[in-house]
Amino acid sequence: MTGTKPQHAPQIYFPVVDDVLHVGGIPLPRLAQRVGRTPFYAIDRALCSARVASLRAILPPQVALHYSIKANPMPALVQHMAGLVDGLDVASGSELKIALDTGIDPARISFAGPAKLEGELTQAIAAGACLNIESQHELDNAARIGDLLGIAPRVALRINPEFELKSSGMRMGGGAKPFGIDAEQAPDVLRQAAALGVDFEGFHIYSGSQSLRLDAIIESQSRSIELAIQLAGESPLAVRQLNIGGGLGIPYFPGEQRLDPAPMGAHLAAWLPRLAEALPQARLALEMGRYLVGEAGVYVARVIDRKVSRGQVFLVLDGGMHHHLAASGNLGQVIRKNYPVAIGNRMNAQNDAPDSGPASATGPLCTPLDILAERMELAHARVGDLVVVFQSGAYGASASPAGFLGHPAALEVLV
Amino acid sequence: MTGTKPQHAPQIYFPVVDDVLHVGGIPLPRLAQRVGRTPFYAIDRALCSARVASLRAILPPQVALHYSIKANPMPALVQHMAGLVDGLDVASGSELKIALDTGIDPARISFAGPAKLEGELTQAIAAGACLNIESQHELDNAARIGDLLGIAPRVALRINPEFELKSSGMRMGGGAKPFGIDAEQAPDVLRQAAALGVDFEGFHIYSGSQSLRLDAIIESQSRSIELAIQLAGESPLAVRQLNIGGGLGIPYFPGEQRLDPAPMGAHLAAWLPRLAEALPQARLALEMGRYLVGEAGVYVARVIDRKVSRGQVFLVLDGGMHHHLAASGNLGQVIRKNYPVAIGNRMNAQNDAPDSGPASATGPLCTPLDILAERMELAHARVGDLVVVFQSGAYGASASPAGFLGHPAALEVLV
């Protein structure tokens, strides 16, 4: 075997019974029958609840936890999350609609996005959601629309800090960025906000995401809180909310390990007294998407053909990159690596067939980009078997080119 | 200026009048009004016709030219192309529907794809389209469904050659591949096809795409024809069609040059006598997607905000990677490079503002992946201006994650 090669973090959330993966307590072949066709995404609601509970257990009760819908905007999932978290964060008018449809208090919705349209600003102000303001220009637009509607817009300033979350998969802060207001420009914009009479909520400081280094996350949290305290000292408006984002990653690729967030809870608890002193009205909030739902979901596709081409085994699936761009390696990755993949209805079948060995799982598209697994050690699969891609609860269907080559969209179920 | 840096190939197809780009003969701001909103794709039908005509002019009249719908399946465009080419090639049941809707003779449609579903095979056989068979397993399925329908399926064998198109953007042949039947397995499959009584069309040999080296394309065409002649010698069935794909690329990135296909025409003409001798019933066909429509289309988005962050100018657009994944650098590129981009309503405005200099064009998504232009020399743009991405007629809207973050889809117009 491949003992010295980096391995995927073990799959610890979905039980295997009699060689069959269970999702939402249901054997995978039964789930596929129940869904009606492959391919599909299945999100396990109990795992989402458990992830939120585990975070609540290590976080001080004063710290709010928000779900960032963009990670997975499936309405049934957002409805489930709305009952678990303190706020929903949206990134478009369409996501705002999904959030409002859950019945959550609009005061617990915030809307970030660097190019909010006139109609989206109007939606958010009319609904009473908080706008995370990305620029002076957007602040002016919000105030103008607020005047038209006769509503003082609720706004927070999204700040582009001078630092970034180190070793993060996605750097959202530091240096020149299209996101938010450069920290050094914020005092001017705060004075403008006061003059315009908007309903000021506070700050949104987001320095990166998908980090697997808790020390880096903790450091960026400290710097975000310090920055907020500094900006608040120059603000004519009181800070009621301080959203410092999330940043916690999940393991996707061989060699990556799950992080233990417990020290983050202790670290934030240690900050609270100073925060209460400096910003007495402020509630600290963490915003997370991927970390809350990413490990709770799988993508499932069926083997349509099994081919041996020049000694290599290809499992040709009815699903692929058009449903799961990230797993194909085409969503920001520089070098393609495999997500954790398994044969869900025969998890540990012996590779005793004559053409056994590493197998690749490829999709129905006529492009060599359509790969879900490249030369992986998989159980011996046959036509009709179910290939499972783990770590697929976030940035899956919604982040993929569903229309590419005109194949049917993936179904999505919450179980 | 940047005289020594590699430059984009000059834009020679869309005229600029009074500093304004014209698409389909219409000034861009007028076109945007006519479309109704931004962002949108606009394909210039006259440019598509001209490209087909220029190829016809250099190709021997015996060589058929097919349009591969997957490059751009917009129905109005497919309808237009159906009137210009000799065949339509589809890659899914949905693309087959679009092709049939044009009214083209189904005998001139072929269907390739490595994971054709039972329903898709049925569709194609019922319609009388030709199946490009990807494996023995698929051949068996097609024959079985043909028996059920009482129709002998029209089939061609898709061959995975031992060679590949050198220096191509997408390698589709050579080595172990999920596409087609390995050339060395083809004689066995041909005997099976004869035994199964299918209606045999010939071969589909596709070695790669998006090559800008005509010598490599010509070499792979020779090898494809040689391979077909060799396989035909071992075939109990006569070859009526030989589709050798396309491979011709278009220039996307700085330093890339348009190729001159004229020598390819002479090269194929030189092959025709030998082909007529070896395969007297066979018509040679070229299949192209990107090369026919890629340079005929632009993507247009509007500047919603103009920000200067730490000395860098960002044009924040209402469109981005969710509409144009390839231009964002996330469709198979290893290192992100800029597509050719311009400010369509002020193509040559002086960069005389105090904050002038290279500008980046970014989209509305809350992710640093959402970039359409990175530090490019652009005319000085203002809020409301129209940013144009050239070379966007192929693999645009349909190859992009339209649902990502819930922003509206791009419109598509043929003008």
HADDOCK unambig.tbl for C-alpha pairs under 7 A between the chains (distance, minus, plus):
assign (segid A and resid 70 and name CA) (segid B and resid 405 and name CA) 5.45 0.50 0.50
assign (segid A and resid 91 and name CA) (segid B and resid 405 and name CA) 6.19 0.50 0.50
assign (segid A and resid 92 and name CA) (segid B and resid 405 and name CA) 6.34 0.50 0.50
assign (segid A and resid 92 and name CA) (segid B and resid 406 and name CA) 6.01 0.50 0.50
assign (segid A and resid 92 and name CA) (segid B and resid 407 and name CA) 6.10 0.50 0.50
assign (segid A and resid 94 and name CA) (segid B and resid 406 and name CA) 5.20 0.50 0.50
assign (segid A and resid 94 and name CA) (segid B and resid 407 and name CA) 6.64 0.50 0.50
assign (segid A and resid 95 and name CA) (segid B and resid 406 and name CA) 6.04 0.50 0.50
assign (segid A and resid 113 and name CA) (segid B and resid 364 and name CA) 6.15 0.50 0.50
assign (segid A and resid 113 and name CA) (segid B and resid 365 and name CA) 6.35 0.50 0.50
assign (segid A and resid 113 and name CA) (segid B and resid 366 and name CA) 5.65 0.50 0.50
assign (segid A and resid 114 and name CA) (segid B and resid 316 and name CA) 6.83 0.50 0.50
assign (segid A and resid 114 and name CA) (segid B and resid 364 and name CA) 5.37 0.50 0.50
assign (segid A and resid 114 and name CA) (segid B and resid 366 and name CA) 6.95 0.50 0.50
assign (segid A and resid 115 and name CA) (segid B and resid 304 and name CA) 5.82 0.50 0.50
assign (segid A and resid 115 and name CA) (segid B and resid 305 and name CA) 6.61 0.50 0.50
assign (segid A and resid 115 and name CA) (segid B and resid 316 and name CA) 6.06 0.50 0.50
assign (segid A and resid 115 and name CA) (segid B and resid 317 and name CA) 6.33 0.50 0.50
assign (segid A and resid 115 and name CA) (segid B and resid 318 and name CA) 6.07 0.50 0.50
assign (segid A and resid 115 and name CA) (segid B and resid 364 and name CA) 4.72 0.50 0.50
assign (segid A and resid 137 and name CA) (segid B and resid 305 and name CA) 6.94 0.50 0.50
assign (segid A and resid 170 and name CA) (segid B and resid 368 and name CA) 6.88 0.50 0.50
assign (segid A and resid 171 and name CA) (segid B and resid 368 and name CA) 6.99 0.50 0.50
assign (segid A and resid 172 and name CA) (segid B and resid 368 and name CA) 6.56 0.50 0.50
assign (segid A and resid 175 and name CA) (segid B and resid 310 and name CA) 6.69 0.50 0.50
assign (segid A and resid 176 and name CA) (segid B and resid 309 and name CA) 4.85 0.50 0.50
assign (segid A and resid 176 and name CA) (segid B and resid 310 and name CA) 5.08 0.50 0.50
assign (segid A and resid 176 and name CA) (segid B and resid 312 and name CA) 6.13 0.50 0.50
assign (segid A and resid 177 and name CA) (segid B and resid 309 and name CA) 6.02 0.50 0.50
assign (segid A and resid 178 and name CA) (segid B and resid 314 and name CA) 6.00 0.50 0.50
assign (segid A and resid 182 and name CA) (segid B and resid 309 and name CA) 6.32 0.50 0.50
assign (segid A and resid 304 and name CA) (segid B and resid 115 and name CA) 5.81 0.50 0.50
assign (segid A and resid 305 and name CA) (segid B and resid 115 and name CA) 6.61 0.50 0.50
assign (segid A and resid 305 and name CA) (segid B and resid 137 and name CA) 6.96 0.50 0.50
assign (segid A and resid 309 and name CA) (segid B and resid 176 and name CA) 4.86 0.50 0.50
assign (segid A and resid 309 and name CA) (segid B and resid 177 and name CA) 6.03 0.50 0.50
assign (segid A and resid 309 and name CA) (segid B and resid 182 and name CA) 6.32 0.50 0.50
assign (segid A and resid 310 and name CA) (segid B and resid 175 and name CA) 6.71 0.50 0.50
assign (segid A and resid 310 and name CA) (segid B and resid 176 and name CA) 5.11 0.50 0.50
assign (segid A and resid 312 and name CA) (segid B and resid 176 and name CA) 6.15 0.50 0.50
assign (segid A and resid 314 and name CA) (segid B and resid 178 and name CA) 6.00 0.50 0.50
assign (segid A and resid 316 and name CA) (segid B and resid 114 and name CA) 6.83 0.50 0.50
assign (segid A and resid 316 and name CA) (segid B and resid 115 and name CA) 6.05 0.50 0.50
assign (segid A and resid 317 and name CA) (segid B and resid 115 and name CA) 6.32 0.50 0.50
assign (segid A and resid 318 and name CA) (segid B and resid 115 and name CA) 6.07 0.50 0.50
assign (segid A and resid 330 and name CA) (segid B and resid 330 and name CA) 5.43 0.50 0.50
assign (segid A and resid 330 and name CA) (segid B and resid 331 and name CA) 5.80 0.50 0.50
assign (segid A and resid 330 and name CA) (segid B and resid 332 and name CA) 6.16 0.50 0.50
assign (segid A and resid 331 and name CA) (segid B and resid 330 and name CA) 5.81 0.50 0.50
assign (segid A and resid 332 and name CA) (segid B and resid 330 and name CA) 6.17 0.50 0.50
assign (segid A and resid 332 and name CA) (segid B and resid 369 and name CA) 6.51 0.50 0.50
assign (segid A and resid 334 and name CA) (segid B and resid 334 and name CA) 5.53 0.50 0.50
assign (segid A and resid 364 and name CA) (segid B and resid 113 and name CA) 6.14 0.50 0.50
assign (segid A and resid 364 and name CA) (segid B and resid 114 and name CA) 5.37 0.50 0.50
assign (segid A and resid 364 and name CA) (segid B and resid 115 and name CA) 4.71 0.50 0.50
assign (segid A and resid 365 and name CA) (segid B and resid 113 and name CA) 6.33 0.50 0.50
assign (segid A and resid 366 and name CA) (segid B and resid 113 and name CA) 5.63 0.50 0.50
assign (segid A and resid 366 and name CA) (segid B and resid 114 and name CA) 6.94 0.50 0.50
assign (segid A and resid 368 and name CA) (segid B and resid 170 and name CA) 6.87 0.50 0.50
assign (segid A and resid 368 and name CA) (segid B and resid 171 and name CA) 6.98 0.50 0.50
assign (segid A and resid 368 and name CA) (segid B and resid 172 and name CA) 6.54 0.50 0.50
assign (segid A and resid 369 and name CA) (segid B and resid 332 and name CA) 6.52 0.50 0.50
assign (segid A and resid 398 and name CA) (segid B and resid 401 and name CA) 6.98 0.50 0.50
assign (segid A and resid 398 and name CA) (segid B and resid 403 and name CA) 5.23 0.50 0.50
assign (segid A and resid 398 and name CA) (segid B and resid 404 and name CA) 4.91 0.50 0.50
assign (segid A and resid 399 and name CA) (segid B and resid 401 and name CA) 5.44 0.50 0.50
assign (segid A and resid 399 and name CA) (segid B and resid 403 and name CA) 6.72 0.50 0.50
assign (segid A and resid 399 and name CA) (segid B and resid 404 and name CA) 4.71 0.50 0.50
assign (segid A and resid 400 and name CA) (segid B and resid 401 and name CA) 4.50 0.50 0.50
assign (segid A and resid 401 and name CA) (segid B and resid 398 and name CA) 6.99 0.50 0.50
assign (segid A and resid 401 and name CA) (segid B and resid 399 and name CA) 5.44 0.50 0.50
assign (segid A and resid 401 and name CA) (segid B and resid 400 and name CA) 4.49 0.50 0.50
assign (segid A and resid 401 and name CA) (segid B and resid 401 and name CA) 3.76 0.50 0.50
assign (segid A and resid 401 and name CA) (segid B and resid 402 and name CA) 6.44 0.50 0.50
assign (segid A and resid 402 and name CA) (segid B and resid 401 and name CA) 6.43 0.50 0.50
assign (segid A and resid 403 and name CA) (segid B and resid 398 and name CA) 5.22 0.50 0.50
assign (segid A and resid 403 and name CA) (segid B and resid 399 and name CA) 6.72 0.50 0.50
assign (segid A and resid 404 and name CA) (segid B and resid 398 and name CA) 4.91 0.50 0.50
assign (segid A and resid 404 and name CA) (segid B and resid 399 and name CA) 4.71 0.50 0.50
assign (segid A and resid 405 and name CA) (segid B and resid 70 and name CA) 5.45 0.50 0.50
assign (segid A and resid 405 and name CA) (segid B and resid 91 and name CA) 6.19 0.50 0.50
assign (segid A and resid 405 and name CA) (segid B and resid 92 and name CA) 6.33 0.50 0.50
assign (segid A and resid 406 and name CA) (segid B and resid 92 and name CA) 6.02 0.50 0.50
assign (segid A and resid 406 and name CA) (segid B and resid 94 and name CA) 5.22 0.50 0.50
assign (segid A and resid 406 and name CA) (segid B and resid 95 and name CA) 6.07 0.50 0.50
assign (segid A and resid 407 and name CA) (segid B and resid 92 and name CA) 6.11 0.50 0.50
assign (segid A and resid 407 and name CA) (segid B and resid 94 and name CA) 6.64 0.50 0.50
